[in-house]
C-alpha cells in the first residue's frame, strides 16, 4: 500500500468525484446527512422516549456512537462492493486488489470528518470539557472501527467475487450492528435484562467495545470484567466464570511462497540471460457454472445435470521471449491467446507452471481499461498513468506528449463519457505507449480507430521494436502482424502448435480460418495439415 500511495490517493479522489458528480452541495452532503441523523435520533429517542433524562450527556453519548457506527457500516458496505465495482479494471490491469477496499475505507474516513466536527461542536455547546481519557477513548474507538471495518471488508469483498449474495448478507448485518451497540441506550440495560448467553454474545461484539469507549468520553464508565461479574441471576444463580479450553496460540513455521516477479527488475536464470519473458509449462483452468441461483441449482440437481464443469484454457504452454523481440500470439477464437497475455501481465495467476518477466510491464489489454467516464481527460491521464506504473513527476514530464499524440484538443477537460470511441481509444493508447515499458503487451486494440491514427500507432510500435523493447501482441489481422512482429506463436485449444517465423504462423492462422468457414458452410474436407514445428519451438 505504501509503495502505491500515489495511486491510492488518485483512486480515493476518483471515488469522491464520481460520487458527487453533478451535485450542487458536493461534499456538503457529508455535513447535512449526519446533522439530519442527529436531529432525528435526538428528538425521537432523547426527547420523545425520555432517554436524555436517563443518560448523562445523552447528545454526546448518542451521536458519538452514531457517527462511528455509520462509519463502520459505510466502510463494510463499500468495501464489499469495491472489487466487483472495479471489475473491468481488475480483469484487464495488474495492480493490488487490496487498493480498492482500502480506498473505500479512506473515502468513509473523509465522510467521517464532518460527523466528528458536529460531535465536537455539540459536545462543547453542552459544556463538555476535553480530557486525556476522552481523547484516548476517541482514538481507541476509531482505531477499533477502522481495523474491524477493513478486516471484514477485505473478507467480504473476496467472498462477493464468488458469491454475489454477500452484499445482501452485509446489508442485513449492518442493521444488527446499528441496534446491537449502546449508542441510544446505556449498556447496563442489556446487563440487567438479558440472559447470560445473550450478555456473553453482546459483550463479544467489537463494535460494542468502541461505543463503550464513547461512553467514557461522555462521562460514563465502560463495562469491564469486574463490572460484568457483579450480575448474578437470583433465579439461576448464574455468574460468569472463566471458560474451559481457552484458545492457545501456536507458532507455525510457514515456507514463504515466492512473490510474483513482475513490475520491477528481475534477475533471470543464467540459462536465459537475454530473456524478457519466460513462460514455463503454464496451465490455466476455468470453472463454467451452469447454475448460480438456488432455484436453478435445485432443478439441475433433481435432473442430475452438472452444476459446473472445468474448462482448460491453457495446458503446458512454454515459451521464451528474448529482450527486443516482437512476438505475435495467434490463433482462432478460444485458443487461449488473451488468457496467456493476461497471465504474462499478472492480471491472473496460472494454475500450474510459472511466468517470469524482466523489467516494467505495461499492458493495453482492453481499450480504455482504467479510464473513468466521470473524470476529465486530463484527470484520466494522471489516474491511468499511475495504474500503469508512472508517478506524478513522470506523468507531468510526459503530459504534453501524451496529449499531442492522443489529439483530443479542446476536449481534454471534458468528461471522458462524452468522448467518441475513437477519442477514447486514442487517449488510452497514448497513455499506455508513453509509460516506456520494458515489455509492452497489446490485445486487439489496433482494431479500433480511424486509419490515420492506426498508421500512427503502427509507426509508434515500429519505433518501439527498433529501440530494442519487447512486445507481445494479440491480433487477428495477419497483415498487421507481419508488419510489426518477427516471430509468431500459434495456439490451438490451449496448446502451442507452432513457434517460429511470423509468415508461417500467419499462413497457419489464415488456413485455420478457412477450415472453420468450410465447416460452417458445409464445404469440402479439411485443409492440409499445419507445417512441422521449428526446432526452437516451445511445447
Residue pairs with C-beta under 8 A, 6 or more apart in sequence:
1 8
1 96
1 98
1 99
1 102
4 95
4 96
4 99
6 386
6 391
6 392
7 95
7 99
7 386
7 387
8 99
8 102
8 103
8 106
10 382
10 383
10 386
11 99
11 100
11 103
11 383
12 103
12 106
12 107
12 110
14 372
14 375
14 379
14 383
15 103
15 104
15 107
16 27
16 107
16 110
17 374
17 375
17 379
18 372
18 374
18 375
19 107
20 26
20 27
20 29
21 374
23 29
25 32
27 110
27 114
30 110
30 111
30 113
30 114
30 115
31 114
31 117
31 118
34 63
34 66
34 67
34 70
34 114
34 115
34 118
35 118
37 66
37 70
38 59
38 62
38 63
38 66
38 118
38 122
41 62
41 63
41 66
41 184
42 52
42 58
42 59
42 62
42 63
45 51
45 62
45 184
46 52
46 58
46 59
46 62
51 58
51 62
51 184
51 185
52 58
52 59
54 186
55 61
55 62
55 185
55 186
55 220
56 218
56 219
56 220
57 123
57 126
57 128
57 218
57 219
59 122
59 123
59 126
60 119
60 122
60 123
60 126
60 128
60 217
60 218
61 183
61 186
61 214
61 215
61 218
61 220
62 183
62 184
63 115
63 118
63 119
63 122
64 119
64 123
64 138
64 183
64 214
64 217
64 218
65 181
65 182
65 183
65 184
65 210
65 211
65 214
66 183
66 184
67 112
67 115
67 116
67 118
67 119
68 112
68 141
68 142
68 145
68 210
68 211
68 214
69 177
69 178
69 181
69 183
69 207
69 211
70 115
71 108
71 109
71 111
71 112
71 115
71 145
71 149
72 145
72 148
72 149
72 177
72 207
73 174
73 177
73 178
74 108
74 111
75 104
75 105
75 108
75 145
75 146
75 149
75 150
75 153
76 149
76 152
76 153
76 156
76 170
76 173
76 174
77 167
77 170
77 171
77 174
78 104
78 107
78 108
78 153
79 100
79 101
79 104
79 105
79 149
79 150
79 152
79 153
79 154
79 156
79 157
80 153
80 156
80 157
80 160
80 166
80 167
80 170
81 104
81 157
81 160
81 167
82 100
82 101
82 103
82 104
82 153
82 157
83 90
83 97
83 100
83 101
83 157
83 158
83 160
83 161
84 157
84 160
84 161
84 164
85 100
86 100
88 366
88 369
89 95
89 369
89 370
89 387
90 97
90 100
90 347
91 342
91 347
92 342
92 347
92 363
92 365
92 366
92 369
92 370
93 345
93 347
93 363
93 365
93 369
93 370
93 387
93 388
94 262
94 263
94 345
94 346
94 347
94 361
94 363
95 387
98 154
100 157
101 150
101 153
101 154
101 157
102 150
104 153
105 146
105 149
105 150
105 153
108 149
109 146
128 134
128 218
133 216
133 217
134 216
134 217
137 213
137 214
137 216
137 217
137 222
138 213
138 214
138 217
140 210
140 213
141 210
141 211
141 213
141 214
144 206
144 209
144 210
144 213
145 207
145 210
148 206
148 207
156 166
156 167
156 170
159 166
160 166
160 167
164 292
177 207
180 202
180 205
180 207
180 208
181 205
181 207
181 208
181 210
181 211
182 189
182 190
182 208
182 211
182 212
182 215
183 211
183 214
186 215
186 220
187 208
187 211
187 212
187 215
187 223
188 223
190 198
190 199
190 202
191 199
191 223
191 228
191 231
192 231
194 202
195 233
196 233
196 236
196 238
196 240
199 228
199 231
200 240
202 208
203 223
203 228
209 222
212 222
212 223
213 222
215 221
215 222
216 222
221 227
225 240
228 240
229 239
229 240
231 239
231 240
232 238
232 239
260 346
260 349
261 356
261 357
262 345
262 346
262 355
262 357
262 361
263 346
263 360
263 361
263 389
264 359
264 360
265 358
265 359
266 356
266 357
266 358
266 359
268 275
268 278
268 356
268 358
269 278
272 278
272 320
274 322
274 323
275 320
275 321
275 322
275 323
275 356
275 358
276 321
276 322
276 323
276 324
276 325
276 357
276 358
276 359
276 438
276 439
276 470
277 319
277 320
277 321
277 344
277 355
277 356
277 357
277 358
277 439
277 470
277 472
278 320
278 321
278 354
278 355
278 356
278 357
279 317
279 318
279 319
279 320
279 321
279 340
279 343
279 344
279 353
279 355
279 538
280 318
280 353
280 354
280 355
280 356
281 316
281 317
281 318
281 352
281 353
281 354
282 314
282 316
282 317
282 318
282 340
282 343
282 350
282 352
282 353
282 354
282 355
283 312
283 314
283 315
283 316
283 317
283 350
283 351
283 352
283 353
284 312
284 313
284 314
284 336
284 339
284 343
284 348
284 350
284 351
284 352
284 494
285 310
285 311
285 312
285 313
285 351
286 310
286 311
286 313
287 308
287 309
287 310
287 311
288 308
288 309
288 310
288 311
289 307
289 308
290 296
290 300
290 305
290 306
290 307
290 308
290 309
291 297
291 299
291 300
291 307
297 307
300 306
300 307
301 307
312 494
313 336
313 339
313 494
314 336
314 339
314 340
314 343
314 350
314 494
315 494
315 495
316 353
316 495
316 539
317 336
317 340
317 353
317 491
317 494
317 495
317 496
317 538
318 353
318 496
318 538
318 539
319 327
319 489
319 496
319 499
319 538
320 538
321 327
321 470
321 472
322 470
323 358
323 468
323 470
324 465
324 468
324 469
324 470
325 470
325 471
325 486
325 487
326 461
326 465
326 470
326 471
326 473
326 484
326 485
326 486
326 487
327 471
327 472
327 473
327 485
327 486
327 487
327 488
327 489
328 472
328 473
328 474
328 475
328 481
328 484
328 485
328 487
328 488
328 489
328 502
328 505
328 506
329 337
329 340
329 341
329 472
329 473
329 474
329 488
329 489
329 491
330 337
330 478
330 481
330 488
330 489
330 490
330 491
330 505
330 506
330 508
330 509
331 337
331 490
331 491
331 492
331 509
331 512
332 492
332 509
332 512
332 513
332 516
335 491
335 492
335 493
335 494
336 491
336 493
336 494
337 443
337 474
337 491
338 365
338 443
338 444
338 474
339 348
340 491
341 363
341 365
341 441
341 443
341 472
341 474
342 348
342 365
343 349
343 350
343 355
344 355
344 357
344 361
344 439
344 441
344 472
345 361
345 363
345 365
345 441
346 357
346 361
347 363
347 365
357 439
358 438
358 439
359 437
359 438
359 439
360 389
360 435
360 436
360 437
360 438
360 439
361 437
361 438
361 439
361 441
362 388
362 389
362 432
362 435
362 437
362 439
362 440
362 441
363 432
363 440
363 441
363 442
363 443
364 428
364 429
364 432
364 440
364 441
364 442
364 443
364 445
365 441
365 443
366 443
366 445
367 421
367 424
367 425
367 428
367 429
367 445
367 448
368 416
368 424
368 425
368 427
368 428
369 428
370 380
370 383
370 384
370 387
370 388
370 428
371 380
371 383
371 384
371 416
371 424
371 427
371 428
372 379
372 380
372 383
372 416
373 415
373 416
373 417
374 415
374 416
374 417
375 383
375 415
375 416
376 412
376 413
376 414
376 415
376 416
377 406
377 408
377 411
377 412
377 413
377 414
377 416
377 419
377 427
378 412
378 413
380 416
380 427
380 431
381 395
381 399
381 402
381 403
381 427
381 431
382 392
382 395
384 428
384 431
385 394
385 395
385 398
385 402
385 431
385 434
385 435
386 392
386 395
388 431
388 432
388 435
388 437
389 435
389 437
390 398
390 435
398 434
401 434
402 430
402 431
402 434
403 412
403 430
405 426
405 430
405 433
405 434
405 456
405 460
406 423
406 426
406 427
406 429
406 430
406 431
407 426
407 453
408 419
408 423
408 426
408 427
411 418
411 419
411 423
416 424
416 427
419 427
421 448
422 448
422 449
422 450
422 453
425 445
425 448
425 449
425 453
426 449
426 453
428 445
429 445
429 449
429 457
432 440
433 440
433 457
433 460
433 464
437 469
438 469
438 470
439 469
439 470
439 471
439 472
440 464
440 469
440 470
440 471
440 472
441 471
441 472
441 473
442 461
442 471
442 472
442 473
442 474
442 475
443 473
443 474
444 474
444 475
444 476
446 454
446 457
446 458
446 475
446 477
446 480
447 475
447 476
447 477
449 457
458 480
458 483
458 484
461 471
461 473
461 484
462 483
462 484
464 471
465 471
465 484
471 484
471 485
473 481
473 484
473 485
475 481
476 509
478 506
478 507
478 509
478 510
479 506
481 488
481 502
481 506
482 502
482 503
482 506
485 502
486 501
486 502
487 499
487 500
487 501
487 502
487 505
488 498
488 499
488 500
488 501
488 502
488 503
488 504
488 505
488 506
489 496
489 498
489 499
489 505
489 538
490 496
490 497
490 498
490 499
490 505
490 508
490 509
490 530
491 497
492 512
496 537
496 538
496 539
497 508
497 530
497 533
498 504
498 505
498 508
498 530
498 531
498 533
498 534
498 537
499 533
499 534
499 536
499 537
499 538
500 533
500 534
500 536
500 537
501 534
504 531
508 530
508 531
511 527
511 528
511 530
512 527
514 527
515 526
515 527
517 523
518 524
518 527
